[in-house]
């Protein structure tokens, strides 16, 4: 197997372990008062798994290969790094309000600093950039589609569930925040 594919798989596993570690650590510290995930996290994990499986399965073949491989590998790894930085920065900005479940925590307030001043879901933006980086690094246009379609659908559903919950829990404060910001792409969406 090509060393680039092995590198992409290794980076993907390391990132997955990082997210699992954060999830377990956050659960032990969280003071959740209300939660309503509606299965969105399980669905998201399932769609991410499907995206990875299909993307890597086609990526090891030459079907859909984009050349030059080294260029796309480099672009993909750079996007992964940018997405990872955005993800970490958004988690640190939320601090005690960060949860993996769709939840309201004790003394919850809306954070409007850092990237949250412009978009409501910078952590999801970071993850989407991570996944597009991984799929681009495979240097296969079919891998990009097979990764990004299910992953994007998962995040769109997750955002819908989360925004309804936050509006129900935080009322006009969250509605006003929605009016001032975009979901994941500044000035666009």
C-alpha positions as CSV (number, residue, x, y, z in Angstrom):
1,X,0.0,0.0,0.0
2,X,1.2,3.5,-0.8
3,X,2.9,5.3,2.1
4,X,0.6,8.3,1.6
5,X,-2.5,6.2,2.2
6,X,-0.9,4.7,5.3
7,X,-0.1,8.3,6.5
8,X,-3.7,9.4,5.9
9,X,-5.1,6.4,7.7
10,X,-2.8,7.0,10.6
11,X,-3.7,10.7,10.8
12,X,-7.4,9.7,10.7
13,X,-7.0,7.2,13.5
14,X,-5.0,9.7,15.7
15,X,-7.7,12.3,15.1
16,X,-10.4,9.8,16.0
17,X,-8.7,8.8,19.2
18,X,-8.3,12.5,20.0
19,X,-12.1,13.1,19.6
20,X,-12.9,10.0,21.7
21,X,-10.5,11.2,24.4
22,X,-12.1,14.7,24.5
23,X,-15.6,13.1,24.5
24,X,-14.8,10.9,27.6
25,X,-13.0,13.8,29.3
26,X,-15.8,16.2,28.7
27,X,-18.4,13.8,30.0
28,X,-16.6,13.4,33.3
29,X,-16.5,17.2,33.8
30,X,-19.8,18.4,32.3
31,X,-22.7,19.7,34.3
32,X,-25.4,19.1,31.8
33,X,-28.9,20.3,32.9
34,X,-30.9,19.5,29.8
35,X,-30.1,17.4,26.8
36,X,-31.9,16.4,23.5
37,X,-29.7,14.8,21.0
38,X,-32.5,13.2,18.9
39,X,-30.0,10.6,17.8
40,X,-28.0,13.2,15.8
41,X,-24.6,12.2,17.3
42,X,-25.1,8.5,16.6
43,X,-26.3,9.4,13.1
44,X,-23.3,11.7,12.6
45,X,-20.8,9.0,13.8
46,X,-22.5,6.5,11.5
47,X,-22.3,8.8,8.5
48,X,-18.7,9.6,9.2
49,X,-17.9,5.9,9.4
50,X,-19.7,5.3,6.0
51,X,-17.8,8.3,4.5
52,X,-14.4,7.0,5.7
53,X,-15.1,3.4,4.5
54,X,-16.3,4.4,1.1
55,X,-13.6,7.1,0.6
56,X,-10.7,4.8,1.6
57,X,-12.2,1.8,-0.3
58,X,-12.2,3.8,-3.6
59,X,-9.1,5.7,-2.7
60,X,-6.8,2.7,-2.8
61,X,-7.8,2.0,-6.4
62,X,-6.9,4.1,-9.4
63,X,-10.5,4.8,-10.3
64,X,-11.0,8.6,-10.0
65,X,-7.3,9.3,-9.2
66,X,-6.3,12.9,-9.5
67,X,-2.7,13.7,-10.5
68,X,-0.3,15.0,-9.3
69,X,-0.8,12.9,-6.2
70,X,1.9,14.8,-4.1
71,X,0.2,18.1,-4.7
72,X,-3.2,17.0,-3.5
73,X,-1.7,15.0,-0.6
74,X,0.0,18.2,0.5
75,X,-3.1,20.3,0.1
76,X,-5.2,17.8,2.0
77,X,-2.8,17.6,4.9
78,X,-2.6,21.4,5.1
79,X,-6.5,21.6,5.2
80,X,-6.5,18.9,7.9
81,X,-4.2,21.0,10.0
82,X,-6.3,24.2,9.4
83,X,-9.5,22.3,10.3
84,X,-7.8,20.9,13.4
85,X,-6.7,24.3,14.6
86,X,-10.2,25.7,14.1
87,X,-11.8,22.7,15.9
88,X,-9.4,23.1,18.9
89,X,-9.9,26.9,19.0
90,X,-13.7,26.6,19.0
91,X,-13.6,24.0,21.8
92,X,-11.3,26.2,23.9
93,X,-13.5,29.3,23.2
94,X,-16.6,27.4,24.5
95,X,-14.7,26.1,27.5
96,X,-17.1,24.7,30.0
97,X,-20.1,25.1,27.6
98,X,-18.6,22.6,25.1
99,X,-20.4,19.2,25.0
100,X,-20.6,16.4,22.5
101,X,-24.3,15.9,23.2
102,X,-26.8,18.6,22.3
103,X,-27.1,20.0,25.8
104,X,-27.6,23.0,28.0
105,X,-25.1,23.1,30.9
106,X,-25.4,24.8,34.2
107,X,-25.5,28.6,33.9
108,X,-25.4,28.3,30.1
109,X,-24.8,31.5,28.2
110,X,-24.2,32.2,24.5
111,X,-20.5,32.7,23.6
112,X,-20.0,35.4,21.0
113,X,-16.2,35.7,21.0
114,X,-13.6,34.4,18.7
115,X,-15.1,32.6,15.7
116,X,-18.4,32.5,17.5
117,X,-18.8,36.2,16.8
118,X,-19.3,35.3,13.1
119,X,-20.5,31.8,12.9
120,X,-22.5,29.6,15.3
121,X,-20.8,26.3,14.6
122,X,-17.0,26.8,14.1
123,X,-16.3,23.4,15.6
124,X,-18.3,21.7,12.9
125,X,-16.6,23.9,10.3
126,X,-13.3,22.7,11.6
127,X,-14.4,19.1,11.4
128,X,-15.8,19.6,7.8
129,X,-12.4,21.0,6.8
130,X,-10.7,18.1,8.5
131,X,-12.8,15.6,6.5
132,X,-12.3,17.4,3.2
133,X,-8.6,17.6,3.9
134,X,-8.4,13.8,4.5
135,X,-10.4,13.1,1.4
136,X,-8.4,15.5,-0.8
137,X,-5.2,14.0,0.5
138,X,-6.3,10.6,-1.0
139,X,-6.1,12.4,-4.3
140,X,-9.2,10.9,-5.7
141,X,-12.3,12.9,-6.7
142,X,-14.6,10.0,-5.9
143,X,-13.1,9.7,-2.4
144,X,-13.9,13.4,-1.9
145,X,-17.5,12.9,-2.9
146,X,-17.9,9.6,-1.0
147,X,-16.5,11.2,2.2
148,X,-18.2,14.6,2.0
149,X,-21.7,13.8,1.0
150,X,-22.6,11.6,4.0
151,X,-20.5,13.7,6.4
152,X,-22.1,16.9,5.3
153,X,-25.6,15.4,5.5
154,X,-24.8,14.3,9.1
155,X,-23.6,17.8,10.1
156,X,-26.6,19.5,8.5
157,X,-29.0,17.3,10.5
158,X,-26.9,17.8,13.7
159,X,-27.0,21.6,13.2
160,X,-30.8,21.6,12.7
161,X,-31.3,19.6,15.9
162,X,-28.8,21.7,17.9
163,X,-30.3,25.0,16.8
164,X,-33.9,24.0,17.6
165,X,-32.8,22.8,21.0
166,X,-30.8,26.0,21.8
167,X,-33.7,28.2,20.6
168,X,-36.1,26.2,22.9
169,X,-33.7,26.5,25.8
170,X,-32.3,30.0,25.4
171,X,-35.2,31.7,23.7
172,X,-34.9,35.2,22.2
173,X,-31.2,35.4,23.2
174,X,-30.4,32.5,20.8
175,X,-32.8,33.8,18.1
176,X,-31.0,37.2,18.2
177,X,-27.7,35.4,18.0
178,X,-29.0,33.5,14.9
179,X,-30.0,36.8,13.3
180,X,-26.5,38.2,13.8
181,X,-24.5,35.2,12.6
182,X,-24.3,32.5,10.0
183,X,-24.2,28.8,10.6
184,X,-20.8,27.6,9.4
185,X,-19.6,29.8,6.6
186,X,-19.1,33.5,7.4
187,X,-21.3,35.9,5.4
188,X,-22.8,32.9,3.4
189,X,-24.4,30.1,5.3
